[in-house]
């Protein structure tokens, strides 16, 4: 028998697009942060009014996360290593795992491990979410457009969305 947090890796593996809301009796901040870190999209306490659960479902269905507090991402307690930053930078540049392995002169297995740790630390579920988190944190440099010497916020925004 698994609790919601313990079930998260299996749920994400079997159905990566599923947005999970944890319904729990535990209001401890550490437990809520753990749900966030394991990829939950929401967290509702069992003793809350039913309307809270309905609201959480609506918020998550709209693509937003819904937690009773702002969980501190694990990256605040476990900063990115230099290798993880390098992998993240190469992902932002559009490199595939095999290309990253070649550039870093590491095995594909090692690159996959770095990427998995990045996803856990940044609470991301996909490469796109990793890039978005990297942008929000300001931990990488976004590449300049190849067809222009001018680099403006508008071109950077367009490039990141492409």
C-alpha atoms as an extended CHARMM CRD file, in Angstrom:
* protein
*
       162  EXT
         1         1  UNK       CA              0.0000000000        0.0000000000        0.0000000000  PROA      1               0.0000000000
         2         2  UNK       CA              1.4820000000        3.3530000000       -1.0890000000  PROA      2               0.0000000000
         3         3  UNK       CA              0.7500000000        6.8280000000        0.1580000000  PROA      3               0.0000000000
         4         4  UNK       CA              0.2970000000        9.6060000000       -2.3940000000  PROA      4               0.0000000000
         5         5  UNK       CA              3.8630000000       10.8440000000       -2.3120000000  PROA      5               0.0000000000
         6         6  UNK       CA              5.3310000000        7.3420000000       -2.5570000000  PROA      6               0.0000000000
         7         7  UNK       CA              3.0310000000        6.6580000000       -5.5180000000  PROA      7               0.0000000000
         8         8  UNK       CA              4.1490000000        9.7680000000       -7.4430000000  PROA      8               0.0000000000
         9         9  UNK       CA              7.1460000000        8.2020000000       -9.2430000000  PROA      9               0.0000000000
        10        10  UNK       CA              5.0160000000        5.2970000000      -10.4700000000  PROA      10              0.0000000000
        11        11  UNK       CA              2.1830000000        7.5960000000      -11.5670000000  PROA      11              0.0000000000
        12        12  UNK       CA              4.6200000000        9.8720000000      -13.4220000000  PROA      12              0.0000000000
        13        13  UNK       CA              6.2660000000        6.8750000000      -15.0910000000  PROA      13              0.0000000000
        14        14  UNK       CA              2.9750000000        5.2790000000      -16.1860000000  PROA      14              0.0000000000
        15        15  UNK       CA              1.1810000000        8.5040000000      -17.0920000000  PROA      15              0.0000000000
        16        16  UNK       CA              3.6020000000       11.4400000000      -17.3840000000  PROA      16              0.0000000000
        17        17  UNK       CA              0.9120000000       13.9880000000      -18.2520000000  PROA      17              0.0000000000
        18        18  UNK       CA             -1.2720000000       13.2390000000      -15.2490000000  PROA      18              0.0000000000
        19        19  UNK       CA             -1.6010000000       16.1440000000      -12.8340000000  PROA      19              0.0000000000
        20        20  UNK       CA             -1.8500000000       14.7020000000       -9.3380000000  PROA      20              0.0000000000
        21        21  UNK       CA             -3.4310000000       16.4480000000       -6.3600000000  PROA      21              0.0000000000
        22        22  UNK       CA             -2.4740000000       14.9740000000       -2.9920000000  PROA      22              0.0000000000
        23        23  UNK       CA             -5.3620000000       14.7540000000       -0.5040000000  PROA      23              0.0000000000
        24        24  UNK       CA             -3.7810000000       14.3530000000        2.9100000000  PROA      24              0.0000000000
        25        25  UNK       CA             -4.2980000000       14.7570000000        6.6300000000  PROA      25              0.0000000000
        26        26  UNK       CA             -0.6860000000       15.9630000000        7.0640000000  PROA      26              0.0000000000
        27        27  UNK       CA             -0.2790000000       19.7410000000        7.2310000000  PROA      27              0.0000000000
        28        28  UNK       CA              3.4510000000       19.6640000000        7.9450000000  PROA      28              0.0000000000
        29        29  UNK       CA              5.3430000000       22.0550000000        5.6360000000  PROA      29              0.0000000000
        30        30  UNK       CA              8.0580000000       19.4710000000        5.0030000000  PROA      30              0.0000000000
        31        31  UNK       CA              5.4820000000       16.9250000000        3.8220000000  PROA      31              0.0000000000
        32        32  UNK       CA              3.8590000000       19.4990000000        1.5280000000  PROA      32              0.0000000000
        33        33  UNK       CA              7.2810000000       20.4530000000        0.1220000000  PROA      33              0.0000000000
        34        34  UNK       CA              8.0020000000       16.7570000000       -0.4420000000  PROA      34              0.0000000000
        35        35  UNK       CA              4.7830000000       16.4470000000       -2.4840000000  PROA      35              0.0000000000
        36        36  UNK       CA              5.9280000000       19.4370000000       -4.5680000000  PROA      36              0.0000000000
        37        37  UNK       CA              9.3760000000       17.9390000000       -5.0680000000  PROA      37              0.0000000000
        38        38  UNK       CA              7.9010000000       14.6160000000       -6.1970000000  PROA      38              0.0000000000
        39        39  UNK       CA              5.8530000000       16.3560000000       -8.8930000000  PROA      39              0.0000000000
        40        40  UNK       CA              2.4010000000       16.8140000000       -7.3550000000  PROA      40              0.0000000000
        41        41  UNK       CA              0.3820000000       19.6260000000       -8.8900000000  PROA      41              0.0000000000
        42        42  UNK       CA             -1.6750000000       20.2820000000       -5.7940000000  PROA      42              0.0000000000
        43        43  UNK       CA             -2.0770000000       19.5080000000       -2.1250000000  PROA      43              0.0000000000
        44        44  UNK       CA             -5.3430000000       19.6870000000       -0.1860000000  PROA      44              0.0000000000
        45        45  UNK       CA             -5.8570000000       18.8630000000        3.4640000000  PROA      45              0.0000000000
        46        46  UNK       CA             -8.5840000000       16.3370000000        4.2670000000  PROA      46              0.0000000000
        47        47  UNK       CA            -10.0800000000       18.5840000000        6.9370000000  PROA      47              0.0000000000
        48        48  UNK       CA            -10.6170000000       21.4450000000        4.4580000000  PROA      48              0.0000000000
        49        49  UNK       CA            -14.0780000000       22.2580000000        3.1450000000  PROA      49              0.0000000000
        50        50  UNK       CA            -15.0600000000       20.3080000000        0.0060000000  PROA      50              0.0000000000
        51        51  UNK       CA            -14.9520000000       23.5920000000       -1.9090000000  PROA      51              0.0000000000
        52        52  UNK       CA            -11.1850000000       23.6900000000       -1.3730000000  PROA      52              0.0000000000
        53        53  UNK       CA            -10.7880000000       20.3970000000       -3.2320000000  PROA      53              0.0000000000
        54        54  UNK       CA            -13.0400000000       21.6100000000       -6.0440000000  PROA      54              0.0000000000
        55        55  UNK       CA            -11.0330000000       24.8330000000       -6.2800000000  PROA      55              0.0000000000
        56        56  UNK       CA             -7.7610000000       22.8760000000       -6.3720000000  PROA      56              0.0000000000
        57        57  UNK       CA             -9.1060000000       20.6740000000       -9.1830000000  PROA      57              0.0000000000
        58        58  UNK       CA            -10.0890000000       23.7600000000      -11.1960000000  PROA      58              0.0000000000
        59        59  UNK       CA             -6.7390000000       25.4780000000      -10.5960000000  PROA      59              0.0000000000
        60        60  UNK       CA             -4.7450000000       22.3790000000      -11.5690000000  PROA      60              0.0000000000
        61        61  UNK       CA             -6.9640000000       21.7570000000      -14.6090000000  PROA      61              0.0000000000
        62        62  UNK       CA             -6.1090000000       25.3130000000      -15.7120000000  PROA      62              0.0000000000
        63        63  UNK       CA             -2.4060000000       24.4060000000      -15.5970000000  PROA      63              0.0000000000
        64        64  UNK       CA             -1.4410000000       26.0350000000      -12.2930000000  PROA      64              0.0000000000
        65        65  UNK       CA             -0.1000000000       24.3880000000       -9.1590000000  PROA      65              0.0000000000
        66        66  UNK       CA             -2.1980000000       24.6240000000       -6.0000000000  PROA      66              0.0000000000
        67        67  UNK       CA             -0.5780000000       24.2930000000       -2.5670000000  PROA      67              0.0000000000
        68        68  UNK       CA             -1.6740000000       25.5770000000        0.8650000000  PROA      68              0.0000000000
        69        69  UNK       CA              1.7180000000       27.2690000000        1.2350000000  PROA      69              0.0000000000
        70        70  UNK       CA              4.5390000000       28.1740000000       -1.0950000000  PROA      70              0.0000000000
        71        71  UNK       CA              6.8010000000       25.1330000000       -0.8530000000  PROA      71              0.0000000000
        72        72  UNK       CA             10.4600000000       26.0440000000       -0.9670000000  PROA      72              0.0000000000
        73        73  UNK       CA             11.8950000000       24.2330000000       -3.9750000000  PROA      73              0.0000000000
        74        74  UNK       CA             14.5670000000       21.7060000000       -3.1010000000  PROA      74              0.0000000000
        75        75  UNK       CA             17.0790000000       23.7790000000       -5.0700000000  PROA      75              0.0000000000
        76        76  UNK       CA             17.0440000000       26.3060000000       -2.2200000000  PROA      76              0.0000000000
        77        77  UNK       CA             18.3350000000       23.6040000000        0.1280000000  PROA      77              0.0000000000
        78        78  UNK       CA             20.2950000000       21.6180000000       -2.4520000000  PROA      78              0.0000000000
        79        79  UNK       CA             21.8970000000       24.0030000000       -4.9720000000  PROA      79              0.0000000000
        80        80  UNK       CA             22.7080000000       22.9040000000       -8.4910000000  PROA      80              0.0000000000
        81        81  UNK       CA             26.1350000000       21.3630000000       -8.9210000000  PROA      81              0.0000000000
        82        82  UNK       CA             28.4530000000       22.7130000000      -11.6290000000  PROA      82              0.0000000000
        83        83  UNK       CA             27.7490000000       19.5910000000      -13.7330000000  PROA      83              0.0000000000
        84        84  UNK       CA             23.9870000000       20.0310000000      -13.3320000000  PROA      84              0.0000000000
        85        85  UNK       CA             24.3260000000       23.6630000000      -14.4180000000  PROA      85              0.0000000000
        86        86  UNK       CA             26.3100000000       22.5380000000      -17.4530000000  PROA      86              0.0000000000
        87        87  UNK       CA             23.6600000000       19.9590000000      -18.3880000000  PROA      87              0.0000000000
        88        88  UNK       CA             20.9330000000       22.5650000000      -17.9050000000  PROA      88              0.0000000000
        89        89  UNK       CA             22.8030000000       25.0640000000      -20.0940000000  PROA      89              0.0000000000
        90        90  UNK       CA             23.1630000000       22.4820000000      -22.8710000000  PROA      90              0.0000000000
        91        91  UNK       CA             19.4560000000       21.5790000000      -22.6010000000  PROA      91              0.0000000000
        92        92  UNK       CA             18.5820000000       25.2700000000      -22.9660000000  PROA      92              0.0000000000
        93        93  UNK       CA             20.7330000000       25.3070000000      -26.1030000000  PROA      93              0.0000000000
        94        94  UNK       CA             18.5410000000       22.5330000000      -27.5060000000  PROA      94              0.0000000000
        95        95  UNK       CA             20.9770000000       19.6560000000      -27.1520000000  PROA      95              0.0000000000
        96        96  UNK       CA             19.7540000000       16.0660000000      -26.8230000000  PROA      96              0.0000000000
        97        97  UNK       CA             21.0300000000       13.7600000000      -24.0760000000  PROA      97              0.0000000000
        98        98  UNK       CA             23.3860000000       12.0120000000      -26.5060000000  PROA      98              0.0000000000
        99        99  UNK       CA             24.8240000000       15.3500000000      -27.6650000000  PROA      99              0.0000000000
       100       100  UNK       CA             25.2530000000       16.4940000000      -24.0630000000  PROA      100             0.0000000000
       101       101  UNK       CA             27.0960000000       13.2600000000      -23.2570000000  PROA      101             0.0000000000
       102       102  UNK       CA             29.4350000000       13.8730000000      -26.1860000000  PROA      102             0.0000000000
       103       103  UNK       CA             30.0960000000       17.5300000000      -25.3010000000  PROA      103             0.0000000000
       104       104  UNK       CA             30.7020000000       16.7320000000      -21.6230000000  PROA      104             0.0000000000
       105       105  UNK       CA             32.6300000000       13.5430000000      -22.3920000000  PROA      105             0.0000000000
       106       106  UNK       CA             30.3730000000       11.5930000000      -20.0440000000  PROA      106             0.0000000000
       107       107  UNK       CA             28.2160000000        8.5200000000      -20.5180000000  PROA      107             0.0000000000
       108       108  UNK       CA             24.5950000000        8.8130000000      -21.5900000000  PROA      108             0.0000000000
       109       109  UNK       CA             23.6840000000        7.1980000000      -18.2560000000  PROA      109             0.0000000000
       110       110  UNK       CA             25.4830000000        9.9830000000      -16.3450000000  PROA      110             0.0000000000
       111       111  UNK       CA             23.7090000000       12.6790000000      -18.3570000000  PROA      111             0.0000000000
       112       112  UNK       CA             20.3450000000       11.0280000000      -17.6950000000  PROA      112             0.0000000000
       113       113  UNK       CA             21.1420000000       10.9600000000      -13.9640000000  PROA      113             0.0000000000
       114       114  UNK       CA             22.0300000000       14.6710000000      -13.9850000000  PROA      114             0.0000000000
       115       115  UNK       CA             18.8380000000       15.4480000000      -15.8730000000  PROA      115             0.0000000000
       116       116  UNK       CA             16.7180000000       13.3960000000      -13.4410000000  PROA      116             0.0000000000
       117       117  UNK       CA             18.2670000000       15.2550000000      -10.4860000000  PROA      117             0.0000000000
       118       118  UNK       CA             17.6100000000       18.5810000000      -12.2200000000  PROA      118             0.0000000000
       119       119  UNK       CA             13.9730000000       17.6510000000      -12.7500000000  PROA      119             0.0000000000
       120       120  UNK       CA             13.6180000000       16.6670000000       -9.0880000000  PROA      120             0.0000000000
       121       121  UNK       CA             15.3790000000       19.7670000000       -7.7990000000  PROA      121             0.0000000000
       122       122  UNK       CA             13.4710000000       22.1580000000      -10.0520000000  PROA      122             0.0000000000
       123       123  UNK       CA             10.1140000000       20.3870000000       -9.7850000000  PROA      123             0.0000000000
       124       124  UNK       CA              9.9780000000       19.9240000000      -13.5600000000  PROA      124             0.0000000000
       125       125  UNK       CA              8.1600000000       17.1830000000      -15.4490000000  PROA      125             0.0000000000
       126       126  UNK       CA              9.6220000000       17.7820000000      -18.9130000000  PROA      126             0.0000000000
       127       127  UNK       CA             12.5380000000       19.3920000000      -20.7240000000  PROA      127             0.0000000000
       128       128  UNK       CA             10.3320000000       22.3990000000      -21.4680000000  PROA      128             0.0000000000
       129       129  UNK       CA              9.6180000000       22.8460000000      -17.7490000000  PROA      129             0.0000000000
       130       130  UNK       CA             13.3540000000       22.5490000000      -17.0130000000  PROA      130             0.0000000000
       131       131  UNK       CA             14.0670000000       25.3500000000      -19.4830000000  PROA      131             0.0000000000
       132       132  UNK       CA             11.2760000000       27.4570000000      -17.9970000000  PROA      132             0.0000000000
       133       133  UNK       CA             12.6030000000       26.9020000000      -14.4600000000  PROA      133             0.0000000000
       134       134  UNK       CA             16.1270000000       27.7760000000      -15.6180000000  PROA      134             0.0000000000
       135       135  UNK       CA             14.8200000000       31.0060000000      -17.1050000000  PROA      135             0.0000000000
       136       136  UNK       CA             12.8750000000       31.8970000000      -13.9510000000  PROA      136             0.0000000000
       137       137  UNK       CA             15.9200000000       31.2210000000      -11.7710000000  PROA      137             0.0000000000
       138       138  UNK       CA             18.3280000000       33.0100000000      -14.1080000000  PROA      138             0.0000000000
       139       139  UNK       CA             20.8950000000       30.2050000000      -13.8550000000  PROA      139             0.0000000000
       140       140  UNK       CA             21.7080000000       29.8450000000      -17.5710000000  PROA      140             0.0000000000
       141       141  UNK       CA             22.4490000000       32.0160000000      -20.5830000000  PROA      141             0.0000000000
       142       142  UNK       CA             19.9580000000       31.8100000000      -23.4130000000  PROA      142             0.0000000000
       143       143  UNK       CA             21.5960000000       31.5480000000      -26.8450000000  PROA      143             0.0000000000
       144       144  UNK       CA             21.5810000000       34.5390000000      -29.1680000000  PROA      144             0.0000000000
       145       145  UNK       CA             19.5360000000       34.2640000000      -32.3640000000  PROA      145             0.0000000000
       146       146  UNK       CA             21.7560000000       32.9460000000      -35.1630000000  PROA      146             0.0000000000
       147       147  UNK       CA             20.3280000000       35.1480000000      -37.9110000000  PROA      147             0.0000000000
       148       148  UNK       CA             20.7350000000       38.4860000000      -36.1490000000  PROA      148             0.0000000000
       149       149  UNK       CA             23.4240000000       40.4970000000      -34.4250000000  PROA      149             0.0000000000
       150       150  UNK       CA             20.7290000000       42.3090000000      -32.4930000000  PROA      150             0.0000000000
       151       151  UNK       CA             19.5920000000       40.6500000000      -29.3190000000  PROA      151             0.0000000000
       152       152  UNK       CA             16.5600000000       42.2130000000      -27.7180000000  PROA      152             0.0000000000
       153       153  UNK       CA             14.0910000000       41.0570000000      -25.1150000000  PROA      153             0.0000000000
       154       154  UNK       CA             11.5850000000       40.5000000000      -27.9480000000  PROA      154             0.0000000000
       155       155  UNK       CA             13.9020000000       38.1890000000      -29.8870000000  PROA      155             0.0000000000
       156       156  UNK       CA             14.8950000000       36.3660000000      -26.7120000000  PROA      156             0.0000000000
       157       157  UNK       CA             11.2580000000       35.8110000000      -25.8310000000  PROA      157             0.0000000000
       158       158  UNK       CA             10.4380000000       34.5140000000      -29.3120000000  PROA      158             0.0000000000
       159       159  UNK       CA             13.4580000000       32.2140000000      -29.3160000000  PROA      159             0.0000000000
       160       160  UNK       CA             12.6290000000       30.7280000000      -25.9070000000  PROA      160             0.0000000000
       161       161  UNK       CA              9.0710000000       29.9750000000      -26.9950000000  PROA      161             0.0000000000
       162       162  UNK       CA             10.1820000000       28.3210000000      -30.2440000000  PROA      162             0.0000000000
